[in-house]
Amino acid sequence: MMKNIDYKKYGKVDIKKLQDEFYEARKDEDFKKLVDSLPIKEDELIKYTTSLKKVVNERRNDIENNHYPSNKNEIPGFIYNVKIVDGKLLFYYDTCEIKKEELKEIEYVKNGYMFEVSKNIRNAKMSDIYTDSNDRKEVIKYAVKFIKDYKCGKPVKGLYLNGNFGSGKSYIVSAILNEIRKDNRKVAMVYYPEFLRSLKTSFNSDFDEQFNYAKRADLLLLDDIGAESTSSWSRDEILGPILQYRMDENLPTFFTSNLTLDELEIHLSESKDKVDKLKAKRIIERIKYLTNDIQLISENRRK
C-alpha cells in the first residue's frame, strides 16, 4: 500500500519517480526482506532506493558465485552492504567470505619469519603428521596439549626434540608453530647452521633485523642445532642472549637436533680456539628451563 510522502523533504528530487522505483523494487522478495529488516521510516528508505537495490544485487551475486572474489560485483571480493549507525543508513563495502579467507592467509604468512627452511616445513600441518607409529605418540601428545594450553593462555614450555635423521622432527615442530601462527602470533623458524652463517656476514641493519626477530618472536624454532660449527661468538653472543631473553619473557622455544642434550653440551663446549665446559653447561641449563626433552627415534621417511 502506498503511503503519503512529505514531498517538501526532497526539494527538486523527482519523488514520484523515486516512489515508483521503490514500490516496484519491493516486488522483489529479497529487496522487500531487506527494507523490512531496517528500522527506518519508509519515506527515508525511498530516498536510497538505488543504493538498496545495489545491496540486494551484490548480495545475490555473491551467493550465486559461491562467495568467490571474482564475482560480478563492482569491486571483486567485496559486497556493497548497509547498516544502521545512529539511526541513519550507512552504506559500505564488506569483504566476501572467500576474500576474508584470502586476507587471513596473507596475514598468516606475514606472521612468520622463515629462514632457510624448506617449503615442506613452511607449510607443515598438524593434520598431515603421520600417526602410524608408536614412536611418535609421545611427541604428538605433547603437540596437541601444547596447542590447546597455549591458546588458552596457560603457561607452556617449548620442546627439545632430538632423534635420528629423517624422523620428522622439523615437520612436527613446524606444524605446531603454524597452528599457533593462524591466531596472529609471530613465529620464527630458522635453520640454525645457516642462520649463524648469515648473521656473521650481514651488515648491521640486516643483523639486527634477523637477530631481533628470532629473539623476540612469540614462538621460535632453532632447527638442527648441533649441526653448526661451534665458536665462542655463536655460543656466547648469539645463542646465549637469545635464550636469556626468551627465558626472561617466557617465550616458548623449540629445538630440533640429531644430538641429545648431553651430546649438545659437549658440542657447544668445543669451539675452535678452546674448550669451555662452563659456558656450554649454562646454555644447556637455559634450554632445559625453556623446554621439555623428548626423543624421536623413528623410520627415516626421507628415503
FENMONOR-V890131 format. One record per residue. PHI is phi in degrees with one decimal (999 if undefined). OMEGA is omega in radians with two decimals (999 if undefined). BURIAL is I if it has 24 or more other ideal C-beta (glycine too) atoms within 12 Angstrom, else O. Layout:
BEGIN
phi->(PHI & PHI)
omega->(OMEGA & OMEGA)
burial->(BURIAL & BURIAL)
END
This chain:
BEGIN
phi->(999 & -80.2 & -97.8 & -72.0 & -112.1 & -81.0 & -61.3 & -58.6 & -63.9 & -103.8 & 58.2 & -86.7 & -63.2 & -74.3 & -64.2 & -62.2 & -66.5 & -63.2 & -62.3 & -62.8 & -63.7 & -64.0 & -72.3 & -68.5 & -65.9 & -64.9 & -69.5 & -79.3 & -61.0 & -68.6 & -65.7 & -59.3 & -62.6 & -65.6 & -66.9 & -69.3 & -84.3 & -97.7 & -77.4 & -128.8 & -61.0 & -63.0 & -67.0 & -80.3 & -60.8 & -57.2 & -63.1 & -113.5 & -54.4 & -61.1 & -67.0 & -66.3 & -63.1 & -64.7 & -58.5 & -62.8 & -64.2 & -71.5 & -62.4 & -65.9 & -57.3 & -62.5 & -67.0 & -65.1 & -98.9 & 55.1 & 63.9 & -80.8 & -58.9 & -82.1 & -92.4 & -86.8 & -69.5 & -57.8 & -117.2 & -53.3 & 95.2 & -130.4 & -125.6 & -68.4 & -140.2 & -141.8 & -148.5 & -99.1 & -130.3 & 53.3 & 77.5 & -122.5 & -75.6 & -125.3 & -99.1 & -155.9 & -101.6 & -106.2 & -83.3 & -71.5 & -61.1 & -66.4 & -63.8 & -59.5 & -66.7 & -63.4 & -65.9 & -64.5 & -66.1 & -61.8 & -66.0 & -61.5 & -66.7 & -62.1 & -80.4 & -121.9 & -109.5 & -112.1 & -120.4 & 58.0 & -103.7 & -68.8 & -59.4 & -59.2 & -72.5 & -58.2 & -100.9 & -58.4 & -128.1 & -59.0 & -68.0 & -100.7 & -71.1 & -66.2 & -120.2 & -91.2 & -135.0 & -63.8 & -63.5 & -96.3 & -58.5 & -63.9 & -72.3 & -68.8 & -60.2 & -61.6 & -60.0 & -62.8 & -67.2 & -59.6 & -60.0 & -62.5 & -66.8 & -63.3 & -68.9 & -89.0 & 80.6 & -81.4 & -62.3 & -137.3 & -112.1 & -73.3 & -142.1 & -105.4 & -109.2 & -114.4 & 169.4 & -74.9 & -60.5 & 81.2 & -82.9 & 96.9 & -59.4 & -64.1 & -64.4 & -63.0 & -65.1 & -64.3 & -64.3 & -61.9 & -64.9 & -65.2 & -64.9 & -71.3 & -60.5 & -62.7 & -92.1 & 65.7 & -100.5 & -83.1 & -127.0 & -129.2 & -120.0 & -128.4 & -77.3 & -60.4 & -57.9 & -73.2 & -59.5 & -64.6 & -62.3 & -66.2 & -60.6 & -66.1 & -105.7 & -86.7 & -78.5 & -54.2 & -65.6 & -63.3 & -59.7 & -60.9 & -63.7 & -67.8 & -63.1 & -71.5 & -64.8 & -63.1 & -67.1 & -104.7 & -56.6 & -57.5 & -133.3 & -131.5 & -114.8 & -101.9 & -86.6 & 65.6 & -66.1 & 102.1 & -91.0 & -84.8 & -82.2 & -76.2 & -139.6 & -62.0 & -64.2 & -66.0 & -77.2 & -92.6 & -103.2 & -113.5 & -64.4 & -57.3 & -62.7 & -60.6 & -66.9 & -63.0 & -61.4 & -70.6 & -65.2 & -62.8 & -97.7 & 54.3 & -100.3 & -57.4 & -131.4 & -123.6 & -134.7 & -120.7 & -160.9 & -85.8 & -105.8 & -72.6 & -63.1 & -64.2 & -67.7 & -65.6 & -61.5 & -64.9 & -58.8 & -72.9 & -81.5 & -104.9 & -89.5 & -61.2 & -89.0 & -164.0 & -104.7 & -132.6 & -67.4 & -65.8 & -67.7 & -64.4 & -62.8 & -64.1 & -62.4 & -62.8 & -62.5 & -66.2 & -61.7 & -63.6 & -65.6 & -84.4 & -134.2 & -94.4 & -101.4 & -128.5 & -106.8 & -124.5 & -106.7 & -146.0 & -58.4 & -75.3 & -90.3 & -93.9 & -63.9)
omega->(-3.09 & -3.14 & 3.06 & -3.10 & 3.06 & -3.04 & -3.08 & -3.13 & -2.96 & 3.10 & -3.07 & -3.13 & 3.12 & -3.05 & 3.13 & 3.13 & 3.11 & -3.12 & 3.13 & 3.13 & -3.12 & -3.09 & 3.02 & 3.14 & -3.14 & 3.08 & 3.06 & -3.04 & -3.13 & 3.11 & 3.14 & -3.14 & -3.14 & -3.06 & 3.10 & -3.13 & -3.09 & -3.11 & -3.13 & 3.14 & -3.05 & -3.12 & 3.04 & 3.12 & -3.10 & -3.13 & -3.04 & -3.09 & -3.09 & 3.14 & 3.12 & 3.07 & 3.12 & 3.09 & -3.12 & -3.11 & -3.11 & 3.04 & -3.12 & 3.09 & -3.10 & -3.14 & -3.12 & -3.12 & 3.12 & 3.06 & -3.12 & -3.03 & -3.09 & -3.10 & -3.07 & -3.09 & -3.07 & 3.07 & -3.11 & 3.14 & -3.12 & -3.09 & 3.06 & -3.01 & -3.11 & 3.03 & 3.14 & 3.07 & -3.12 & 3.08 & -3.13 & 3.10 & 3.06 & 3.12 & -3.06 & 3.08 & 3.11 & -3.12 & 3.10 & -3.00 & -3.13 & 3.12 & 3.10 & 3.12 & 3.12 & 3.13 & 3.10 & 3.13 & 3.09 & -3.13 & 3.12 & 3.11 & -3.13 & -3.08 & -3.12 & 3.00 & -3.08 & -3.12 & 3.07 & 3.01 & -3.05 & 3.10 & 3.12 & 3.14 & -3.14 & -3.07 & -3.07 & -3.14 & 3.10 & -3.09 & -3.10 & 3.13 & 3.09 & 3.13 & -3.02 & -3.10 & 3.10 & -3.13 & -3.06 & -3.02 & -3.07 & -3.09 & 3.10 & 3.07 & 3.10 & -3.08 & -3.13 & -3.14 & -3.14 & -3.11 & -3.13 & -3.10 & -3.12 & -3.12 & 3.10 & 3.11 & 3.13 & 3.07 & -3.09 & 3.04 & 3.08 & -3.00 & 2.91 & -3.06 & 3.12 & -3.14 & -3.04 & 3.11 & 3.06 & -3.10 & 3.10 & -3.10 & -3.08 & -3.11 & -3.10 & -3.13 & 3.13 & 3.09 & 3.09 & -3.10 & 3.12 & 3.11 & 3.13 & -3.10 & 3.13 & -3.12 & 3.07 & 3.07 & 3.11 & 3.11 & 3.08 & 3.04 & -3.09 & 2.99 & -2.86 & -3.14 & -3.12 & 3.10 & 3.12 & 3.13 & 3.14 & 3.13 & -3.07 & -3.07 & -3.07 & 3.06 & -3.04 & -3.09 & 3.11 & -3.14 & -3.09 & -3.11 & -3.12 & -3.10 & -3.08 & 3.11 & 3.12 & -3.09 & -2.95 & -3.12 & 3.12 & 3.06 & -3.10 & 2.97 & 2.95 & -3.01 & 3.07 & 3.04 & -3.06 & 3.10 & -3.12 & 2.99 & -3.08 & 2.97 & 3.11 & 3.12 & -3.09 & -3.12 & -2.97 & -3.09 & -3.12 & -3.05 & -3.11 & 3.13 & 3.09 & -3.10 & 3.14 & 3.12 & -3.08 & 3.00 & -3.09 & -3.08 & -3.13 & 3.14 & -3.12 & -3.06 & -3.06 & 3.10 & 2.89 & -3.10 & 2.97 & -3.09 & 2.95 & 3.12 & 3.09 & 3.12 & 3.12 & 3.12 & 3.10 & 3.14 & -3.09 & -3.12 & -3.01 & 3.05 & -3.07 & -3.01 & -3.12 & 3.06 & 3.14 & -3.07 & -3.08 & -3.13 & 3.09 & 3.14 & 3.12 & 3.09 & -3.12 & 3.11 & 3.09 & 3.11 & 3.13 & 3.13 & -3.04 & -2.91 & 2.83 & -3.10 & 3.14 & 3.10 & 3.12 & 3.04 & -3.01 & 3.11 & 3.07 & -3.08 & 3.09 & -3.12 & 999)
burial->(O & O & O & O & O & O & O & O & O & O & O & O & O & O & O & O & O & I & I & O & I & I & O & O & I & I & O & O & O & O & I & O & O & I & I & O & O & I & O & I & O & I & O & I & I & I & I & I & I & O & I & I & I & I & I & I & I & I & I & O & I & I & O & O & O & O & I & O & I & O & I & O & I & O & O & O & I & I & I & I & I & I & O & O & O & O & O & O & I & O & O & O & O & O & O & I & O & O & I & O & O & O & O & O & O & O & O & I & O & O & I & I & I & I & I & I & I & O & O & O & I & I & O & I & O & I & O & O & I & I & O & O & O & O & I & I & O & O & I & I & O & I & I & O & O & I & I & O & O & I & O & O & O & O & O & I & I & I & I & I & I & I & I & O & O & O & I & I & I & I & I & I & I & I & I & I & I & I & I & I & I & I & O & O & I & I & I & I & I & I & I & I & I & I & I & I & O & I & I & O & O & O & O & O & O & O & O & O & O & I & I & O & I & I & I & I & I & I & I & I & I & I & I & I & I & I & I & I & O & I & I & O & O & I & I & I & O & I & I & I & I & I & I & O & O & I & I & O & O & O & I & I & I & I & I & I & I & I & I & I & I & O & O & I & I & O & I & I & I & O & I & O & O & O & O & O & O & O & I & I & O & I & I & I & O & I & I & I & O & I & I & I & I & I & I & I & O & I & O & O & I & O & O)
END
